[in-house]
Amino acid sequence: MIEQFKSVDINPLIFWMKMARGKEIKPVLTLIFVLFSAHYIVNCQTGTIQNIYGRDHVSLNGRWNYIIDPYEMGYYDYRHMPFDASESGKGGFYDDRKPKDKTDWVEYDFDLAPTMKVPGDWNSQAEKLQLYEGTVWFRQKFQADPKPGKRYVLYFGAVNYESHIYLNGKKLGMHKGGFTPFQFEVTGKLNKGENVVIVKADNTRHQNEIPTINTDWWNYGGITRDVLFAELPATYIQDYKIQLAKGNLNKIEGFIQLDGKEKTQTVLINIPEAGIKQKVTTDATGRANFSFSVNKLIYWSPENPKLYSVEIEAMSDKITDRIGFRTIETRGQDILLNGKSIFLRGIALHDENPLIPGRLRGEGDMRMMLQWAKELNCNYVRLAHYPHNEQMIRLADEMGLLVWAEVPVYWTISWQEQATYQNAEKQLTDLMNRDKNRSSVIIWSMGNETPVSEPRNVFMGKLVSTARSLDDTRLIAAALEISHKGDKVVVEDPLGEKLDLVSFNEYAGWYWSSVKDMLNYKFDIKYNKPVVITEFGADALGGFHADSDTRWSEEYQEQLYKNQFTMLTAIKGLRGMTPWILADFRSPRRQHPYYQDFWNRKGLISETGKKKKAFFVLRDFYDGIQKKYN
Ligand code: GCU
């Protein structure tokens, strides 16, 4: 069935709408067709390739023409019917159509349209787009010389939020989720010479999506991460995992997955520096699971972020990656890295450059953020509240920073919507697949501050089981809910039962109590597990000085940090923290005209890069902790 549709390229939606226009059709049939067409569209995507940067590719980054389309004129006709589901499939902006002659009527023109940088959010690139939520169309042209026996893939690091992708006027598919990669196989769909890729990006927020409508970060829209065009052998190494087995410093475990006709091949795993040469054979599905013992490895740690060059060589393809080997586990209330108890000296951060507000634009921006964390004497970062750029994780590998990675299951999600759950699970799976070979990533987080209810517990519980089924070598966590009983801060969120850590956000001294009386509060934590505080903090306008009782002042934030250390170090199982937050960040929820002006000011670094007093208080605290754990 799919085959027939695919080869003649007719979309089942056409069939359904023809039926709908005046012919009786049973509701069940309607449902089947909708599900079938949705399935059809999405399936132009292929399993995301592991380590796309290690493949033959050209970057399609650069200046792309764009058209702002608040009424989605380029997608729907005046009857609000999608053009790409119409008879001809023609009419939408993805045609990149030019008027045939002076009599012809065309109401858009990419050639005359302005350009903006890709990767990059649109909000920081055009004044009128700063607060814009809706559709923007992007067009890029590129040259291709497709060769027989080769396969071709268009890869997107991330597009926020819902994107529809077209190549040479034909729809490749759509994707939801603003922070995870996706790709389309375009073998056989390329012109020899000029090709046109068009992206409809829509960052409109909706209740049933992930994230939902209410977040405390800027809803940056656009093609925010790299766009790559890759050339691959007919049978290529699509995916692999090469890591130490759970809690075992002497066993490497993993798999190799080939994609293509020649499924059964001998594949060599070569780690020259470690003297490891291992042959595995893929089965009829192109997969080889393996485990083999190792001894003289230098284990990856923040103090010594050793990365090995790992070569995977199949008969038809070869890929090299830089991989660190470490184990991470818990024992009682301890967190063990390579078998040794560790304290996670962390800081939280958003994927945003405070100096030029907008998504981090490249390695320079990312290194700046992680370098600031290093100056705080951190060995750990919480990348909040969504998957950050793959390059950021690879930098954490290189710079020696442990990572808490999270999916944007944030606040009031539509827990009972099946599609919402599938969306969340897909984003989680895509994140875990992308970064499974990164030694820096030690914790997968299922979400943040999600209100306790039965539907929520079920939803989050399913995410936890999915994560455990995909990866038993890392810790599974979430920022749990807390409650208050008198001067007790109670942590008994039922989700905690299923997790490896007890993690929660607590804003003593800011959202509840004050810097003066916060020390009267005690934590009452139900679980005997390592406690890793995911957030605490206070807003301070950089450069605003007053006494330590005056909110918004650096002195208030400074004193609050000192008091937090007193409160938190009283928790017996405390094994880590990520104060909120490394740098001030943009938020549409922060309207105080003087102190905030659309900035969340809980950063330890201001939007001008100024280190606030609390920055040094935290650094000194971490110096002390480091001595204790050495
Ligand atoms: C919340 C939330 C953050 C938010 C912070 C704040 O706990 O997790 O996303 O920015 O508190 O209020 O500053």
Residues whose N, C-alpha, C, O or C-beta is under 5 A from the ligand:
A	BS01	GCU	D216 N505
